[in-house]
Amino acid sequence: MRDFYEDPAVPVASGEERSLRQARILARALGPVRAAGQGSTVLDIGCGDGSAAATAARVLAGHRIVGVDWSQDALRRAAPRIPYVVRGELTDGGLPFVTGGADAVLFSEVVEHLVDPDAALDELHRVLRPGGHLMLSTPNLAAWYNRGLLLAGVQPVFSEVSLRRIHGRPGSAVVGHLRLYTARALKGFIAASGFEVVGIAGAPFHGVPRPLRTLDRAFCSLPSLASILHVHARRV
């Protein structure tokens, strides 16, 4: 798995539109910065090439965003985009941050890649202060088109059976998905990890064929059918 994610050809960005949607939800939750130096500390866990954090910074002015990843290659690419980058892991000793030291965590398109998502959520719970915000996004196993594909006996989009090549589903890029969630399963999983789910929203997927993108955007109003799930939760 480490060799897979250190490969520069493996995608490490989730797309500007999704990053903006998530950052705007977090900006509303955190509220405006009242004075210089009083902004919140936001950890972008699994920051990849830093593009999502750089996009989020445009709507999180005054807050300190720290990019965290265990891939050295990703951190090298992130360093020119964001002022703070730190190497850290969700397992094998945990993140290099004090307990309760973060006000918010961005966790975008990461949970679906994890062998042990339970331990990862435990670690995010640890580094967040009580009442701290978790912004998690992940592909939706029950996306509107996946329901049709399954009925036709086709492997759902986002799912993968190999780290070498695609088998039996649309698309051509292997991105290393190990876990997939429906909206109901994701809410239950997050709540069981010590968080209160504040809300869940849908977002479009850039890989949907152009003629279907209007329909994909329409389904964003129904998170259970949307391509991407955005969850806002708070540490209890």
N, C-alpha and C positions, 0 to 999 in steps of 0.2 A: 504494500500500500504506500509506503514512503517513496519508493522508486516511482510509483505512478504519479503521485502529487508533486514530485520534484521535476517531472517532465515539463519543460516550457510549453509543450503543445497542448497540455491539458487546460481547458478553460478555467479561469479563476475569477471571473467577473459575472455578475448577475444581470447587468443591464441598467442604464441610467434611469429609465422610467420607474422601474421597481424600487430602486434606491431612493428616488425622490418621494415616492408614495410613502415609504416606510419612515423616512426622515421627517416628513410633514406631520405624520401621526405623533412621532416622538416630540417634535417641536411644540405641538399643542399640549402634550402632557407635561413637559418641563416648564413651559411658560417662558416669558421674556427674561433676559439677563438684566438685573436691576442696576448693577454697577460693575465696573471693570474688575476682573479677577474673581468674580463671584459666580461664574458659570459652572455648570455641572461637568463631571467627568464621565465621558461616554466611551466605553470600550467596544471597538468593532472586532469581535472575536471571529477569526477566520477571514481576515481582511483581504486576503488574496493580493491582487496587484494594487490595492489602495484606491481604485476608481470609485467604489461605492462610498468609502469614507470621504473622499474628495467631493463627491456629489452631495452627500449629506451635509458637509460643512457649509454649503451655500445657504442652507435653511436653518442651520444650528449655530449661527454666528454668536460668538462669545462663549460657547461651550468648548471644552477641551476634548478632542477626539483622539483616542489612542488606538492605532492599528495593531492587532495581535494575530500572529500566525506562527505555525511551527515550520513552515516551508521557507528555507533560506532564500530560495529563488524568488518566491512571492514577496518576501520582505525587501529584497533588493529592488524589485520593481515598484514597490509601494513607497519607498523612502523619498523619491522626488515629489510625490503627490501629497503626502501628509506629514506634518511636523514631528509626530511621535510614532515610532514603530518599535514593537517589543516582540521578541521571540517567546512563545509560551505554548503549553499544551494543556488540554483539558483532562488528560490522564497522566500517568507516570509522574506524579508529584504535584500536578495541578498548575494553575496559572500563577505567575510571579506578582501577585497583588495581595494586599492585606484583606482580611475578612471585612466585608461591609464598606469597602473603600470606593466603590463605584456607584454612581447615581443611575446609570442606565447601561444596558448592553444591547448592541446590535448583533444579531445572530442570523445573518442572511444566507440562505442556501447552504447551510452547513450540516444541519441535523441529519439530512438524508444521506450523508457520506460517512456517518459514524458507526463504528462497530459497537460501541457502548454508549448510546444516547442517555441512558439513565445517569451514569456517572458524570456525563457532560452537564446535564441540567443541575445536578447536585453542586457542581463546581460554580456554575453561573449563579446559583442561589447563594453560595458562600460569599462571592466577591461583591454582590449587590447589597447595598444598605437596605434595612427594612423599608418597604414602600418603594424601593427602586424599580425601575421600569425595564422590562424585557421586551424587545421587539424581534420577533422570530418570524422568518419566512421560509417556506418550503414548497415544492411542487405538490399539487393535489392529485392523489391517486384516482380520485373519483371525478376528475375534470370531465366536462360534458362530452368531449370526443373520446376519452378513454372508456366511457360507458359503452359507446357504440363499437369501439374496437374490440372490447372483450366479448360483446355479443357476437361479433364476427369471428371470434377465435384468434384475434391478433394480440400480440404482446402490447400492453399499454405503453404510451409515451411516458418518458421519465424512468421506466423500469429497465433494469439491465441484468443480463444473466452471465456476463463475462466482462473482464477488464481489458480484453484484447480487441473485441470487435462487437458490432451490433448484430443481434440475432432476432428475427421475427417481429420487429417493430419498426415504425417509421423513424427516419433520421439516420445520421451517419456518425455522429460524434459520441465517443465513449467518455462519460464524465464521472463515473465512479459512484453511482447511487446504490446504497446498500439498504436504506430504509425508506419506505413511502407511507404517507399518512392521508387519511380522509380528514375532513374538518372535524367530525365527531371524535375520531381517535386522537387527533392532535390536541384538542381541548382537554380530553380526559388525561392524556399523558402529561401535559403541562400542569394541570391542576394537581395531579398526584405527586408532582415534584416540588410542591410547596409554593405554588404561585396561584394568584387569583387572576383568572382570565377576564380582562376588561372588555375586549372586543376582538372580533375577527372580521377581516375584510378580504375581498378578492382582488387579484391583479392579473393582467394579461401576460401571455407568454410570447416572447419575440420570435420563437420558432414556428408559430402557427402560420400556415400558408397565407399569403397576402389576401386572397379572396375571402378568407374566413376571419380576418382580424376584426372586422366590425362586429361579427357575432361573438367573438371571444371577449371583446370589451363589454358587450351587453351582459354576458354572463358574470362579469365582475360584481354585479349587484346581488348575485346569489352565491355567496362564498362556497357553499357545498358543491357547486358546479364549476367554479372558477378554475382557471389554470394554475394560479399561484395563491397560496394562503398566507396572509399577513396576520399575525397574532400579536396583540398588545396585552401583556400580562404584568402584574406587579408582585414583588416578593412579599409574602405575608409572614 
